[in-house]
Amino acid sequence: MSTDLSELTHRDADWSGLRALVTGLGVTGFAAADALLQHGARVTVLDTGNDTEKQDTQAGILGILGADVRRGPRHVTGWPQDGPEGEAPLEVDVVVTSPGWPPHHPVLAAALERGIPVWSEIELAWRLRPRVGAAPWLVVTGTNGKTSTVQLLTSMLQAAGLRAIATGNVGTPVLDAVQHPDPYDIVAVELSSFQLHFTHSMSPLASCVLNLAPDHVDWHGSLEAYAADKARIYERTQVACVYNLQDPRTEAMVEQAEVVDGCRAIGFTLGTPGLSMLGLVDDVLADRAFVEERRTSAAELGTLEDLARASGGDGSTAPPPHLVANALAAAALARAAGVTPAAVREGMRRFRSDAHRMSVVAEHEGLTWVDDSKATNPHAALAALRSYPHLVWVAGGQLKGADVEELVAEVAPRLRAVVLLGSDRGLIAQALARHAPEVPVHDAGVTDHGDMAALDRVMDDVVARCASLARPGDVVLLSPAAASLDMFPSYGSRGDTFAAAVRRHLGGRPS
């Protein structure tokens, strides 16, 4: 007999009759299966059967805990038909899926066709919160800036004396956070469009879409579907829906959302804030949303100087605009949770940007070397490129179908030179030929990601060529506008290889 899913709204409900199918043995799948088993559910795990040591270990652990682990291609293509001889057909009440499995995957498509609900791990985590005293969620999505915003927000919450944690795609998995034996006061959650697609009942205290640009169209099927999944974050929000005044699509999402009565729309802007907004007044971050006399006054939340060291420099230069926007969004969410202006300011002062996002590697003989390897799409790269008046740009990798025409056309006047690497470097070269024909372009090629020695040599060539093309006062910026997996194990590895090459070029001299 199937379980009534409408009753499974908290961890104290009776999960023992639930028949759950979990897709994938990665970090998400393992955490979901483990959590369900802890609460007494009957769990089957399907996986393609990648025979890595880690997945072998995870499969063994779940098997000991009582899960039915089925690995191999036939399991992820044949369900829900009867399995091979000796295997019972699966009877399933719910499918809990991983972000790597798109909605058109045969398993998920079959479940949806049969009317079987599909949950993300975020949906499961929301339903596994305690019935009484659950920590409120502050949630963030967007094409770019999610991680920095959630980390800034967490810093502000902790400065207010709250036991807070960054979760989701940054820091601790949400399932771990909601089940921690020492409960948190509040959680800051970074959410991807993948996770939001199958999230149905989450009701955050406050929510935010930072921005929207084409990305992951291969997973979602269209830009419209991608935007619709981002917009889901605003549904059922309780106190504040935070939107970007510079991106009207985010405000339209708020206008169309079904929220809790009394929930407010709160904008953030790099300009002067209007009513119910946060923004800049000269170099001051100002709040005209969460003050009693907001028609005639504003609360000072901090200054640009408070953010100046966050990107790794010496604090003498202004923070890049995208970081200021992220700080304003984080401040809006924190203020929605009752955090004081003083704690917001202290949180900004404590914050340091994540590695590989506008991180200063070295400053030597008039050149600044910056690692922005985390810019894995054109929209992210644009935020970095806009931050410097004159630069040598290191770009290329896997564009994932993204268009670089608008990016190249906008930043062309800033470019001293461009050094290209990676599998889709030719597409960027073509855009440069059309929009910046006078800019020197060097092709560093592409190298198999399994040969780290060869990657070091390629990056040494990249750095040497950048040094020869740059002039005093320039920034040499690794901001690829593309994913890294054609050459590197991760964007972090790409950034580390770049930083190591810079240090070799400088002869080990300190920045």
C-alpha positions as CSV (number, residue, x, y, z in Angstrom):
1,M,0.0,0.0,0.0
2,S,1.4,3.4,-1.0
3,T,2.2,6.1,1.5
4,D,0.3,9.4,1.5
5,L,3.0,11.9,0.7
6,S,0.9,14.8,1.9
7,E,1.6,13.6,5.5
8,L,5.4,13.5,5.1
9,T,5.9,17.2,5.9
10,H,8.4,16.8,8.8
11,R,10.9,14.3,10.1
12,D,8.6,13.1,12.9
13,A,6.0,11.8,10.4
14,D,5.8,8.1,9.7
15,W,8.2,7.5,6.8
16,S,8.4,3.7,7.4
17,G,5.9,2.8,4.6
18,L,7.5,5.0,2.0
19,R,8.9,3.2,-1.1
20,A,11.6,5.6,-2.5
21,L,13.6,5.3,-5.6
22,V,16.9,7.4,-5.5
23,T,18.7,8.1,-8.7
24,G,22.5,8.2,-8.6
25,L,25.3,7.3,-6.2
26,G,27.0,10.7,-6.1
27,V,27.1,13.1,-3.2
28,T,23.4,14.0,-3.5
29,G,22.1,10.5,-4.1
30,F,24.1,9.0,-1.3
31,A,22.9,11.7,1.2
32,A,19.3,11.3,0.1
33,A,19.3,7.5,0.4
34,D,21.1,7.6,3.8
35,A,18.5,10.1,5.2
36,L,15.6,8.1,3.9
37,L,17.0,4.9,5.4
38,Q,17.5,6.6,8.8
39,H,13.8,7.5,8.8
40,G,12.7,3.9,8.0
41,A,11.8,4.3,4.3
42,R,12.4,1.4,1.9
43,V,15.0,2.6,-0.5
44,T,16.1,1.5,-4.0
45,V,19.1,3.2,-5.6
46,L,19.6,3.2,-9.4
47,D,23.0,4.1,-10.8
48,T,24.7,3.8,-14.1
49,G,27.4,1.8,-12.5
50,N,30.6,3.9,-12.7
51,D,33.0,1.7,-11.0
52,T,34.9,4.3,-8.9
53,E,36.3,3.4,-5.6
54,K,34.1,6.0,-3.8
55,Q,30.9,4.8,-5.4
56,D,31.8,1.2,-4.7
57,T,32.2,2.1,-1.0
58,Q,28.9,4.1,-0.9
59,A,27.0,1.3,-2.6
60,G,28.4,-1.1,0.1
61,I,27.4,1.2,2.9
62,L,23.9,1.7,1.6
63,G,23.5,-2.1,1.1
64,I,24.5,-2.7,4.7
65,L,21.9,-0.1,5.8
66,G,19.2,-2.0,3.9
67,A,19.0,-0.3,0.5
68,D,18.5,-2.2,-2.7
69,V,21.3,-0.9,-4.8
70,R,21.0,-1.7,-8.5
71,R,23.9,-0.6,-10.7
72,G,24.5,-0.8,-14.4
73,P,23.0,0.7,-17.6
74,R,20.1,-1.7,-17.8
75,H,18.7,-0.4,-14.6
76,V,18.7,3.3,-15.6
77,T,17.2,2.6,-19.1
78,G,14.8,-0.3,-18.4
79,W,12.8,1.0,-15.4
80,P,9.8,0.7,-14.7
81,Q,9.7,-2.5,-16.7
82,D,10.5,-5.7,-14.9
83,G,14.2,-6.2,-14.3
84,P,16.3,-9.2,-15.3
85,E,15.3,-12.6,-14.1
86,G,15.5,-12.9,-10.3
87,E,14.9,-9.2,-9.8
88,A,11.5,-8.0,-8.5
89,P,9.9,-5.1,-10.4
90,L,10.1,-1.9,-8.6
91,E,7.0,-0.4,-6.9
92,V,7.7,3.2,-6.1
93,D,5.9,6.0,-4.2
94,V,8.4,8.8,-4.9
95,V,11.6,9.4,-6.9
96,V,14.3,11.5,-5.3
97,T,16.7,12.7,-7.9
98,S,20.1,14.3,-8.3
99,P,20.9,17.5,-10.1
100,G,22.8,15.7,-12.8
101,W,19.7,13.8,-14.0
102,P,17.7,16.1,-16.4
103,P,13.9,15.8,-16.5
104,H,14.1,14.0,-19.9
105,H,16.2,11.2,-18.4
106,P,14.3,7.9,-19.1
107,V,13.9,7.1,-15.4
108,L,12.4,10.5,-14.5
109,A,10.3,10.7,-17.7
110,A,8.9,7.3,-16.9
111,A,8.1,8.3,-13.3
112,L,6.3,11.4,-14.4
113,E,4.4,9.6,-17.1
114,R,3.1,7.2,-14.4
115,G,2.2,10.0,-12.1
116,I,4.9,9.2,-9.6
117,P,6.1,12.4,-7.8
118,V,9.8,13.4,-8.3
119,W,11.6,15.3,-5.6
120,S,14.9,17.1,-5.5
121,E,17.1,16.6,-2.5
122,I,16.0,20.1,-1.5
123,E,12.4,19.0,-1.4
124,L,13.4,16.0,0.7
125,A,15.4,18.2,3.1
126,W,12.5,20.6,3.5
127,R,10.3,17.7,4.5
128,L,12.9,16.3,6.9
129,R,13.0,19.4,9.1
130,P,11.6,19.1,12.6
131,R,7.9,19.6,13.1
132,V,8.5,22.3,15.8
133,G,11.3,24.9,15.9
134,A,12.7,24.3,12.4
135,A,15.3,26.9,11.3
136,P,14.1,29.3,8.7
137,W,15.6,29.3,5.2
138,L,17.1,32.2,3.3
139,V,17.5,31.1,-0.3
140,V,19.4,32.4,-3.3
141,T,19.6,31.5,-7.0
142,G,20.7,33.3,-10.2
143,T,23.0,32.6,-13.1
144,N,26.0,34.1,-11.3
145,G,27.0,35.3,-7.9
146,K,25.1,32.7,-5.8
147,T,28.0,31.4,-3.8
148,S,29.4,34.9,-2.9
149,T,26.0,36.1,-1.9
150,V,25.3,33.1,0.3
151,Q,28.7,33.4,1.9
152,L,28.2,37.1,2.5
153,L,24.8,36.4,4.0
154,T,26.2,33.7,6.3
155,S,28.9,36.1,7.5
156,M,26.2,38.7,8.3
157,L,24.0,36.2,10.1
158,Q,27.0,35.0,12.2
159,A,28.0,38.5,13.0
160,A,24.5,38.9,14.4
161,G,25.3,36.1,16.8
162,L,23.1,33.5,15.0
163,R,24.2,29.9,14.6
164,A,24.0,30.0,10.8
165,I,25.5,27.9,8.0
166,A,25.9,28.1,4.2
167,T,24.3,25.1,2.5
168,G,23.2,23.8,-0.8
169,N,25.7,24.2,-3.6
170,V,28.1,25.8,-1.2
171,G,29.4,24.4,2.1
172,T,27.4,21.7,3.9
173,P,24.7,19.7,2.0
174,V,21.2,20.8,3.0
175,L,20.2,17.3,4.1
176,D,23.2,17.3,6.5
177,A,22.3,20.8,7.8
178,V,18.7,20.1,8.6
179,Q,19.6,16.9,10.4
180,H,22.5,18.3,12.4
181,P,22.3,17.2,16.1
182,D,23.0,20.7,17.2
183,P,20.3,22.6,15.4
184,Y,21.0,25.9,13.5
185,D,19.2,29.1,14.1
186,I,18.9,29.8,10.4
187,V,20.3,28.5,7.2
188,A,21.5,30.2,4.0
189,V,20.8,28.0,0.9
190,E,22.3,28.3,-2.5
191,L,20.0,26.7,-5.1
192,S,20.6,25.8,-8.7
193,S,17.9,25.7,-11.4
194,F,18.4,21.9,-11.4
195,Q,17.4,21.7,-7.7
196,L,14.5,24.1,-8.0
197,H,13.0,22.1,-10.9
198,F,11.8,19.3,-8.6
199,T,11.2,21.4,-5.5
200,H,7.5,21.7,-4.7
201,S,6.7,22.7,-1.1
202,M,9.7,24.8,0.2
203,S,8.5,28.0,1.9
204,P,11.5,30.2,2.7
205,L,11.6,33.2,5.0
206,A,13.1,35.2,2.2
207,S,14.3,34.5,-1.3
208,C,16.3,36.1,-4.1
209,V,17.0,35.7,-7.8
210,L,20.2,37.7,-8.4
211,N,20.2,37.7,-12.2
212,L,19.3,35.7,-15.3
213,A,21.4,34.9,-18.4
214,P,21.4,31.9,-20.8
215,D,22.9,28.8,-19.2
216,H,22.2,25.1,-18.9
217,V,19.8,25.2,-21.8
218,D,20.8,21.6,-22.7
219,W,19.4,20.5,-19.3
220,H,16.3,22.6,-19.3
221,G,15.5,22.5,-23.0
222,S,15.0,26.2,-23.4
223,L,15.8,29.6,-21.9
224,E,12.2,30.0,-20.9
225,A,12.2,26.7,-19.0
226,Y,15.4,27.7,-17.3
227,A,13.9,31.0,-16.2
228,A,10.7,29.3,-15.0
229,D,12.7,27.0,-12.7
230,K,14.7,30.0,-11.3
231,A,11.4,31.7,-10.6
232,R,10.2,28.8,-8.5
233,I,12.4,30.1,-5.6
234,Y,9.9,32.9,-4.9
235,E,6.9,30.6,-4.4
236,R,5.5,30.5,-0.9
237,T,8.0,33.1,0.4
238,Q,7.0,34.4,3.8
239,V,8.7,37.8,4.4
240,A,10.6,39.2,1.4
241,C,11.2,38.4,-2.3
242,V,14.5,40.1,-3.2
243,Y,15.0,41.1,-6.9
244,N,17.6,42.9,-9.0
245,L,16.4,46.3,-10.2
246,Q,19.0,46.1,-13.1
247,D,17.4,42.8,-14.3
248,P,13.7,43.4,-14.9
249,R,13.1,39.7,-15.4
250,T,13.7,39.1,-11.7
251,E,11.1,41.7,-10.7
252,A,8.6,40.1,-13.1
253,M,9.2,36.8,-11.4
254,V,8.3,38.3,-8.1
255,E,5.1,39.9,-9.5
256,Q,4.0,36.4,-10.8
257,A,4.8,34.4,-7.7
258,E,2.3,33.0,-5.3
259,V,3.6,34.1,-1.9
260,V,2.4,34.2,1.7
261,D,0.1,37.1,2.5
262,G,2.2,40.1,3.7
263,C,5.4,39.1,1.8
264,R,7.1,42.2,0.4
265,A,9.0,42.8,-2.9
266,I,12.5,44.2,-2.0
267,G,14.7,45.6,-4.8
268,F,18.5,46.1,-4.8
269,T,20.4,48.4,-7.1
270,L,23.8,49.9,-7.7
271,G,22.0,53.3,-8.0
272,T,20.2,55.4,-5.5
273,P,17.6,53.2,-3.8
274,G,13.9,54.0,-4.0
275,L,11.3,53.0,-1.5
276,S,11.5,49.3,-0.4
277,M,15.0,49.1,-1.9
278,L,18.6,48.8,-1.0
279,G,21.2,50.6,-3.0
280,L,24.2,53.0,-3.1
281,V,24.3,56.6,-1.9
282,D,27.8,57.8,-2.9
283,D,30.0,55.1,-1.3
284,V,27.4,54.0,1.3
285,L,25.3,50.9,1.1
286,A,21.8,52.2,2.2
287,D,18.6,50.5,3.3
288,R,15.3,52.1,2.5
289,A,13.3,48.9,2.9
290,F,13.6,47.8,6.5
291,V,13.5,51.1,8.3
292,E,10.4,52.7,9.9
293,E,10.7,56.1,8.2
294,R,11.8,54.8,4.8
295,R,10.0,57.6,2.9
296,T,12.4,60.2,4.5
297,S,15.4,58.3,5.7
298,A,17.7,55.2,5.2
299,A,19.9,53.0,7.3
300,E,23.6,52.9,6.6
301,L,24.7,49.3,6.2
302,G,28.3,49.8,5.4
303,T,30.6,51.4,2.9
304,L,32.5,50.3,-0.2
305,E,35.6,50.4,1.9
306,D,34.1,47.6,4.1
307,L,34.1,45.4,1.0
308,A,37.4,46.5,-0.5
309,R,39.5,43.6,0.8
310,A,37.0,40.9,0.0
311,S,38.4,40.1,-3.5
312,G,42.0,39.6,-2.2
313,G,43.6,42.9,-3.0
314,D,45.2,45.3,-0.5
315,G,42.0,47.3,0.1
316,S,43.1,50.4,-1.8
317,T,40.8,49.8,-4.8
318,A,37.0,49.8,-4.9
319,P,35.3,46.4,-4.9
320,P,34.0,45.2,-8.3
321,P,30.4,46.1,-9.1
322,H,29.2,42.5,-9.0
323,L,30.5,42.1,-5.5
324,V,28.7,45.2,-4.4
325,A,25.4,43.9,-5.9
326,N,25.9,40.6,-4.2
327,A,26.5,42.3,-0.8
328,L,23.3,44.4,-1.3
329,A,21.3,41.2,-2.1
330,A,22.7,39.5,1.0
331,A,22.0,42.5,3.1
332,A,18.4,42.5,2.0
333,L,18.0,38.8,3.0
334,A,19.7,39.4,6.3
335,R,17.6,42.4,7.1
336,A,14.4,40.4,6.2
337,A,15.6,38.0,9.0
338,G,15.9,40.9,11.5
339,V,19.7,41.4,11.3
340,T,20.8,44.8,12.5
341,P,22.7,47.3,10.2
342,A,25.7,47.0,12.5
343,A,25.8,43.2,12.0
344,V,25.4,43.6,8.3
345,R,28.4,45.9,8.2
346,E,30.5,43.6,10.4
347,G,29.6,40.7,8.2
348,M,30.9,42.5,5.1
349,R,34.1,43.4,6.9
350,R,34.8,39.8,7.8
351,F,34.0,38.4,4.4
352,R,36.6,37.1,1.9
353,S,35.7,36.1,-1.6
354,D,35.8,32.4,-2.5
355,A,38.9,31.1,-4.3
356,H,38.9,31.5,-8.1
357,R,36.4,34.3,-8.1
358,M,38.1,37.7,-8.8
359,S,41.0,36.5,-6.6
360,V,44.2,38.6,-6.9
361,V,47.1,36.2,-7.5
362,A,49.9,38.7,-7.7
363,E,50.6,42.4,-8.1
364,H,54.1,43.0,-9.6
365,E,55.8,45.7,-11.7
366,G,52.5,47.4,-12.5
367,L,50.6,44.3,-13.5
368,T,47.8,42.7,-11.5
369,W,47.1,39.0,-12.1
370,V,43.6,37.9,-11.3
371,D,42.1,34.3,-11.1
372,D,38.4,34.3,-12.0
373,S,38.4,30.7,-13.1
374,K,34.9,30.3,-11.6
375,A,33.5,32.3,-14.5
376,T,32.3,29.3,-16.4
377,N,29.8,31.1,-18.6
378,P,29.8,34.4,-20.5
379,H,27.5,36.2,-18.0
380,A,29.9,35.5,-15.2
381,A,32.9,36.6,-17.3
382,L,31.2,39.8,-18.2
383,A,30.9,40.8,-14.5
384,A,34.7,40.5,-14.2
385,L,35.6,42.1,-17.5
386,R,33.5,45.1,-16.7
387,S,35.6,45.7,-13.5
388,Y,38.8,46.7,-15.2
389,P,39.5,49.5,-17.8
390,H,42.5,47.8,-19.5
391,L,43.2,44.1,-19.5
392,V,44.7,41.0,-21.1
393,W,42.0,38.4,-21.2
394,V,42.6,34.7,-20.8
395,A,39.5,32.8,-22.1
396,G,38.2,29.6,-23.5
397,G,37.1,26.1,-22.6
398,Q,33.7,24.4,-23.0
399,L,31.0,27.0,-23.9
400,K,28.1,24.5,-23.5
401,G,26.3,26.1,-26.4
402,A,26.5,29.6,-24.9
403,D,26.9,32.6,-27.3
404,V,29.9,34.9,-26.7
405,E,29.0,37.6,-29.3
406,E,27.4,40.1,-26.9
407,L,30.1,39.6,-24.4
408,V,33.0,40.2,-26.8
409,A,31.2,43.2,-28.4
410,E,30.7,44.9,-25.0
411,V,34.2,44.4,-23.7
412,A,36.2,44.9,-26.9
413,P,37.2,48.5,-26.0
414,R,38.8,47.2,-22.7
415,L,41.0,44.5,-24.3
416,R,44.7,44.9,-24.7
417,A,45.1,41.4,-25.9
418,V,43.5,38.0,-25.6
419,V,45.0,34.6,-25.0
420,L,42.8,31.6,-25.8
421,L,42.8,28.0,-24.8
422,G,40.4,25.1,-24.7
423,S,38.1,23.2,-27.0
424,D,35.8,26.1,-28.0
425,R,38.5,28.8,-28.3
426,G,37.8,29.0,-32.0
427,L,34.3,30.4,-31.4
428,I,35.7,33.1,-29.2
429,A,38.4,33.9,-31.8
430,Q,35.7,34.3,-34.4
431,A,33.7,36.7,-32.2
432,L,36.9,38.7,-31.6
433,A,37.6,38.9,-35.3
434,R,34.2,40.4,-35.8
435,H,34.1,42.8,-32.9
436,A,37.7,43.5,-32.0
437,P,39.8,42.9,-35.1
438,E,42.6,45.2,-33.9
439,V,43.1,43.2,-30.6
440,P,46.1,40.7,-30.7
441,V,45.0,37.1,-30.1
442,H,47.2,34.2,-29.1
443,D,46.1,30.6,-29.4
444,A,47.5,28.4,-26.6
445,G,45.7,25.3,-27.8
446,V,44.0,22.5,-25.9
447,T,45.6,19.7,-23.9
448,D,44.1,16.4,-22.6
449,H,43.1,16.9,-18.9
450,G,44.8,13.7,-17.9
451,D,48.3,15.2,-18.6
452,M,49.0,17.7,-15.8
453,A,52.6,18.2,-16.9
454,A,51.3,19.2,-20.3
455,L,48.7,21.5,-18.7
456,D,51.5,23.2,-16.7
457,R,53.4,23.8,-19.9
458,V,50.4,25.3,-21.6
459,M,49.6,27.6,-18.7
460,D,53.3,28.7,-18.6
461,D,52.9,29.6,-22.2
462,V,49.7,31.5,-21.5
463,V,51.3,33.5,-18.6
464,A,54.4,34.3,-20.6
465,R,52.4,35.5,-23.5
466,C,50.2,37.6,-21.3
467,A,53.2,39.2,-19.7
468,S,54.6,40.1,-23.1
469,L,51.3,41.7,-24.3
470,A,50.4,43.6,-21.1
471,R,51.4,47.1,-20.2
472,P,51.9,48.7,-16.7
473,G,48.6,49.3,-15.1
474,D,46.9,46.4,-16.9
475,V,45.1,43.5,-15.3
476,V,45.8,40.0,-16.6
477,L,42.5,38.3,-16.1
478,L,41.7,34.5,-16.3
479,S,38.0,34.7,-16.8
480,P,37.3,31.9,-19.2
481,A,33.6,32.3,-19.9
482,A,33.5,28.6,-20.3
483,A,33.6,25.3,-18.4
484,S,36.9,23.6,-17.6
485,L,36.3,19.9,-18.1
486,D,37.8,19.8,-21.6
487,M,41.3,20.3,-20.1
488,F,41.1,20.4,-16.3
489,P,39.4,18.3,-13.6
490,S,37.5,21.4,-12.3
491,Y,37.5,25.2,-12.5
492,G,39.4,25.1,-9.3
493,S,42.2,23.1,-10.9
494,R,42.3,25.5,-13.8
495,G,42.7,28.5,-11.4
496,D,45.3,26.8,-9.4
497,T,47.3,25.9,-12.5
498,F,47.1,29.5,-13.6
499,A,48.2,30.8,-10.2
500,A,51.1,28.4,-10.0
501,A,52.2,29.5,-13.5
502,V,52.1,33.1,-12.5
503,R,54.3,32.4,-9.4
504,R,56.8,30.5,-11.6
505,H,56.9,33.4,-14.0
506,L,57.6,35.8,-11.2
507,G,60.3,33.6,-9.9
508,G,58.6,32.9,-6.6
509,R,58.6,36.6,-5.8
510,P,55.8,37.6,-3.4
511,S,52.9,39.6,-4.8
